[in-house]
């Protein structure tokens, strides 16, 4: 089936008017196209309930998204593959996905404490400005950066 026919099939209204399913199907198709040839269905797929043994693979995918190796196109492809994995999960799997994101990709407490200490220790105006910048950076969690990557995807 060519791309135009696939898109037409994706955008047709489903029987019963279930627009939510239609939107999910369209989102999966768009994210698959972003992932393109870099998309690895095997590494992106997880079981719908996201059992514990699938969570390590997901952690690795999240870390790879955050590392940003390979440039912007590769980062978008990785984020799209991760988004497709999320969309394939059922309710309990999505809850586990979000819990994993919240717990494993929070701010680094040691970096935060060091930045706070550095801010309190300096008196010079320029040094305080640099210390405040470092504090702001320490407060940005990896999960926020990952969610920003999702938001940059079409319909993200």
C-alpha positions as CSV (number, residue, x, y, z in Angstrom):
1,X,0.0,0.0,0.0
2,X,1.4,3.4,-0.9
3,X,1.8,6.3,1.6
4,X,-1.2,8.2,0.3
5,X,-3.5,5.1,0.6
6,X,-2.1,4.5,4.1
7,X,-2.8,8.0,5.2
8,X,-6.3,7.9,3.7
9,X,-7.0,4.7,5.6
10,X,-5.7,6.2,8.8
11,X,-7.7,9.4,8.6
12,X,-11.1,7.8,7.8
13,X,-13.6,8.0,10.5
14,X,-14.0,4.6,12.2
15,X,-17.3,2.8,12.5
16,X,-19.1,4.2,15.5
17,X,-17.2,7.5,15.3
18,X,-14.4,6.5,17.7
19,X,-12.2,9.5,17.1
20,X,-9.9,8.6,19.9
21,X,-8.8,5.4,18.3
22,X,-8.5,7.2,15.0
23,X,-6.3,9.8,16.6
24,X,-4.1,7.1,18.2
25,X,-3.8,5.3,14.9
26,X,-2.8,8.5,13.1
27,X,-0.3,9.4,15.9
28,X,1.3,6.0,15.6
29,X,1.6,6.3,11.9
30,X,3.2,9.8,12.1
31,X,5.7,8.8,14.8
32,X,6.6,5.7,12.7
33,X,7.3,7.9,9.8
34,X,9.6,10.1,11.9
35,X,11.4,7.1,13.2
36,X,11.8,5.9,9.6
37,X,14.6,3.5,8.9
38,X,16.1,4.0,12.4
39,X,12.9,2.6,14.0
40,X,13.6,-0.8,15.5
41,X,10.2,-2.4,16.2
42,X,11.9,-5.1,18.3
43,X,13.7,-2.7,20.7
44,X,10.7,-0.4,20.9
45,X,8.1,-3.0,21.6
46,X,7.1,-4.0,25.0
47,X,4.3,-6.1,26.4
48,X,1.1,-4.0,27.0
49,X,1.3,-4.2,30.8
50,X,5.0,-3.3,30.9
51,X,6.2,-6.1,33.3
52,X,9.4,-5.6,35.3
53,X,11.7,-7.4,32.8
54,X,10.6,-4.9,30.0
55,X,11.3,-1.9,32.1
56,X,15.1,-2.1,31.8
57,X,14.8,-2.0,28.0
58,X,12.6,1.1,28.4
59,X,15.1,2.7,30.8
60,X,17.8,2.2,28.2
61,X,15.7,3.7,25.5
62,X,15.0,6.7,27.7
63,X,18.7,7.2,28.5
64,X,19.5,7.0,24.8
65,X,16.9,9.7,24.0
66,X,18.5,11.9,26.7
67,X,22.1,11.3,25.5
68,X,21.3,12.9,22.1
69,X,24.0,11.0,20.2
70,X,23.7,11.1,16.4
71,X,22.1,14.6,16.1
72,X,18.6,16.0,16.1
73,X,17.2,13.6,13.5
74,X,18.3,10.5,15.4
75,X,17.1,12.0,18.7
76,X,13.6,12.6,17.1
77,X,13.6,9.0,15.8
78,X,14.4,7.7,19.3
79,X,11.7,9.9,20.9
80,X,9.2,8.7,18.3
81,X,10.1,5.0,18.9
82,X,9.7,5.6,22.6
83,X,6.4,7.3,22.0
84,X,5.2,4.4,19.9
85,X,6.2,2.1,22.8
86,X,4.1,4.2,25.2
87,X,1.1,4.1,22.8
88,X,1.2,0.3,22.6
89,X,0.8,0.0,26.4
90,X,-2.4,-0.7,28.2
91,X,-3.6,1.4,31.2
92,X,-1.4,-0.4,33.8
93,X,1.6,-0.3,31.4
94,X,1.2,3.4,30.9
95,X,1.0,3.9,34.6
96,X,4.3,1.9,35.0
97,X,5.9,3.9,32.2
98,X,5.1,7.2,33.8
99,X,6.1,5.9,37.3
100,X,9.5,4.8,35.8
101,X,9.9,8.2,34.2
102,X,9.0,10.0,37.4
103,X,11.2,7.9,39.7
104,X,14.2,7.1,37.6
105,X,14.6,10.4,35.8
106,X,14.2,12.9,38.5
107,X,16.7,15.6,39.4
108,X,20.1,14.5,40.8
109,X,19.9,15.4,44.5
110,X,23.7,15.6,44.8
111,X,24.0,18.1,42.0
112,X,21.1,20.2,43.4
113,X,22.7,20.3,46.9
114,X,26.1,21.2,45.4
115,X,24.5,24.1,43.4
116,X,22.6,25.4,46.5
117,X,25.8,25.3,48.5
118,X,27.7,27.1,45.8
119,X,25.1,29.8,45.6
120,X,25.3,30.4,49.4
121,X,29.1,30.4,49.3
122,X,29.6,33.2,46.8
123,X,29.3,36.9,47.3
124,X,30.5,38.4,44.0
125,X,27.6,39.4,41.7
126,X,29.0,37.7,38.6
127,X,29.7,34.5,40.6
128,X,26.2,34.5,42.1
129,X,24.8,34.9,38.5
130,X,26.8,31.8,37.4
131,X,25.8,29.9,40.6
132,X,22.1,30.7,40.0
133,X,22.4,29.4,36.4
134,X,23.9,26.2,37.7
135,X,21.1,25.9,40.2
136,X,18.5,26.3,37.4
137,X,20.3,23.6,35.4
138,X,20.3,21.3,38.5
139,X,16.6,21.8,38.9
140,X,15.8,20.7,35.3
141,X,15.1,17.0,35.5
142,X,16.0,14.5,32.8
143,X,12.3,13.6,32.6
144,X,11.5,17.2,31.7
145,X,14.0,17.1,28.8
146,X,12.5,13.8,27.6
147,X,8.9,15.2,27.8
148,X,10.1,18.2,25.8
149,X,11.4,15.8,23.1
150,X,7.9,14.2,23.0
151,X,6.3,17.6,22.7
152,X,8.5,18.4,19.7
153,X,7.0,15.5,17.8
154,X,3.9,16.0,15.6
155,X,0.8,15.8,17.8
156,X,3.3,15.1,20.7
